[in-house]
Amino acid sequence: MGLSCGQFCMLNRLREIRYQQGCRDRDAGYLPKMQDSVYLEGYLKGRPEGLDGIVQFFSSLEAYVQWKY
């Protein structure tokens, strides 16, 4: 059974809220506050690409690899 239109719209809205929260925290200069993939997508969007630029926000390389894969 699939999601109703109302449920789908609510999930999209929650996703947008998390994404925007990640963008706001990035712009304010805060370190990431959540491990949610949508939050991190917003947080990392617009930042320099490259492994060093991304890995610096994780406690270890293993944590990054676990998140990425």
N, C-alpha and C positions, 0 to 999 in steps of 0.2 A: 504494500500500500504506500503510495507517495504522499508527499506533503501537500496540504491544502494551500491555496493562494495566500491566505493570511499567515500561515506558518512560514512559508517561503519568504514572504516580504519581511517578516519579523527577523528571520535569520540573516537576510541581506542587510537589514538595518543594524543588527548587532555586529556584523562583520565590518560595516562601514565605521561604526563607533570605535571599534578596536583599532582599525587602521588609522583613523584620525588621531586617536590617543597616542599611537606610536609616533606619528608625524609631529604632534605637539611636544612630546617629550624630547625628541631629537632636536627640534628647533630651540627648545629651552636649554639644551646642553646637558640634560639628565642622562644618566646611564639607563639602559633598558630596565624596566620594572617588571616585565612579564616574559614568559617563555612562549606565549601564544604565537603561532605562526603568522597570523594576520597582523597582530601588533608589531612583530619583528619586521614583517614586510614593509609596513608603514615607517617604522623606525629607520630601516636601512635604505629606503628609497631615497635617491638623490645624494647619498653619501658616496665617497670615492669607492669605486669597485676595486677589487683586488683582495687577495687572501688576508694580507695584514690589516686592511681596513675593516674587514668583517670579523676576523678572529679576535681582535682586541676586545670585543664586547662579551666574550665567553670566558669562563673561568679556566678553561684548558682547551687544547686542541681536540681532545677526545670529546668534550662537551659540544664543540662545534660540529664535529663529524657526526655525532649522534643526532643533533638537530637537523643537519643538512641531509643526511641519508637515513 
